[in-house]
Amino acid sequence: MYPRIGCSARDLLKEIELLTEATVENMFRKLMNDPNRNEETFDKAEELLEEELRPESPLRHRLSVELEELRSLAAKG
């Protein structure tokens, strides 16, 4: 039992859902391929990257750059 959090390691692991980088990228692609994407979609994608990928992750950097480019294109179109 972990006294600071009040649960066992097994219980803690059940609560933590770890996503692989491949899963995060697939989720990002689904959001970006939505033909009805809007600012809310871009916000969800940004939140996904911030919450699921480490700040130093090369994938996070690459997808963040792509997200900004797509946001910019959507604003112009």
Secondary structure as GFF3:
##gff-version 3
##sequence-region A 1 77
A	DSSP	alpha_helix	9	15	.	.	.	ID=ss1
A	DSSP	alpha_helix	21	32	.	.	.	ID=ss2
A	DSSP	alpha_helix	39	52	.	.	.	ID=ss3
A	DSSP	alpha_helix	58	76	.	.	.	ID=ss4
###
